[in-house]
Amino acid sequence: MAAPKKSRGPAGGQGRPGRSLALILIAMVALTGGMFLADQPTPRLGIDLAGGTSITLEAKSEPGQESAINKTNMDTAVQIMERRVNGLGVSEAEVQTQGKSNIIVNIPKGTNSAQAREQVGTTAKLYFRPVLTVAQGTPTPTPSASTSGKPTPSGSPSAPTADKGKSSATPNASATTQGRAVTGALKTDTTPSPKASTTPKADATPSASAADEAAAAKLQKQFAALDCSSKASRAEAARGAKPTDTVVACSSEGDAKYVLGPAQVSGTDVDSAKAAIDQTNGQWIVQMEFTKGGAKKFQKITSQLAQQQSPQNQFAIALDGEVVSAPSVRTALSANAEISGSFTQQSAEDLANVLSYGALPLSFKEQSVTTVTAALGGEQLQAGLIAGAIGLALVVIYLVAYYRGLAFIALLSLLVSGILTYTLMSLLGPAIGFALNLPAVCGAIVAIGITADSFIVYFERVRDEIREGRTLRPAVERAWPRARRTILVSDFVSFLAAAVLFVVTVGKVQGFAFTLGLTTLLDVVVVFLFTKPVMTLMARTKFFASGHPWSGLDPKRLGAKPPLRRSRRVNAPTDPKEA
């Protein structure tokens, strides 16, 4: 006699709903705790709710250079614009790409929008300038006091290589000596040559014009007062500098300040740049290739710099008026050059991107500028929340009137979905820069209907099983596979629509698409890990299992058929007369 087969439990894990509930409870606690640990108890508000200026820029390329508009170059442009806006003292500015050729800049209130538009709307300016003198980034004391520069370790002297120098000021150089160097820089030819020196000549005659004297005094005063530790000061020093001028500039880190001669090579003279590993010592370097015209310019300036003493043997790579690197020249360089020193992979890649971007024929056209006040956004948000509350109230009334006791399960599921959505929106602000704007609020309101629709699908499948004459517990399990397929197909269609909308649109509409897609994914999580397990537990209670009139599962109200009975197996008769 064959052993009886073991019966398998119903699909859906009827006997272990506690595991799913424990999992989603842990997720809720972890997200809530992370929200407070990240000091982000509320979602980050977008520009339309916080107030400020939103600028939409479109990248343009020169004829024949359409391939220059790509993801790498757009990301580099975003980094440059972020640096520009942050130089204005803005701490919550958002700069992000939208689509393939658009960049959105959201600047909160309190910022001069005209100045911000000027900063982000122009092409990055990259120049190679000779270093005339360098000092620490703090303001220089009075001439009687001494100031120390920050020594920088030299890099590899191998040719053709330039060492990545940050600052080469003499540690014991006095403010008076620096002042003489600045004054001499203007009195003499600012283009380095083997005989040029920033130290004033002993036999200098009074033939220097009064204009030169005034310019030298102004530059010396500006250099002494420059405080590179302040972002506002760095931005002010970089503003309005012309390629032909002798200027003062700060390092991008703010730890050094420079007097730089007129630009000898521009970013458009760079053909390409990339980060690589030096095979001889395993250190990161930046390899540059110049155009034909740029190679001649670079060879000329480096041949002159190579014969100078520090810091006049350095050339500064200045982006938007700030020095991103100041390597020392050991030998004349030509079409190919390497910048070596204390690079990490990230710093080498960053410098290579800066050099590459400066060579690209990219410019940005201002498409739109929108100014939104916080009061207007607050009124619209209030109206949106009122509309959402009215919609939620109507959904609750419908659920209670039609599903009665089942409405309790639906409301609990909506509450869990709301908690997950709120905590995720709060955490995504500092994580990926997500900001809650008005379209995103609309997406969250629409998601209420999508989530409620999933509950209704499952409830109706259960009620169909009861109409067929089954009791509640098997009805709950038999209805789940059918409801699960319908819910997954419906949510997939909603998520696909949100994904397409996110890809093909730009601007604030993407906030609607992102929120809609996020809440659709959360709907699947809530239905699988909360609604189904709670329904299984409720089916074990007397209130629901007995079909109470207020349970929403009363067989009489549902028009149930007589109970289904299993067909009994008739044994063969043993008495021949009974056959």
Secondary structure by P-SEA (a helix, b strand, c coil): ccccccccccccccccaaaaaaaaaaaaaaaaaaaaaaccccccccccccbbbbbbbbbbbcccccccccaaaaaaaaaaaaaaaaaacccbbbbbbccccbbbbbbccccaaaaaaaaaaccbbbbbbbbcccccccccccccbbbbcbbbbbccccccccccccccccccccaaaaaaaaaaaaaccccccccccccccccccccccaaaaaaaaaaaaaaaacccccaaaaaaaacccccccccccccccccccccccccccccccccbbbbbbcccccbbbbbbbbcaaaaaaaaaaaaaaaacccccccccccccccccbbbbbccccccbbbbbccccaaaaaaaaaaaaaaaccbbbbbcbbbbbbaaaaaaaaaaaaaaaaaaaaaaaaaaaaccccaaaaaaaaaaaaaaaaaaaaaaacccccccccaaaaaaaaaaaaaaaaaaaaaaaaaaaaaaaccccaaaaaaaaaaaaaaaaaaaaaaaaaaaaaaaacccaaaaaaaaaaaaaaaaaaaaaccaaaaaaaaaaccccccccccccccccccccccccccbbbbccccccccc
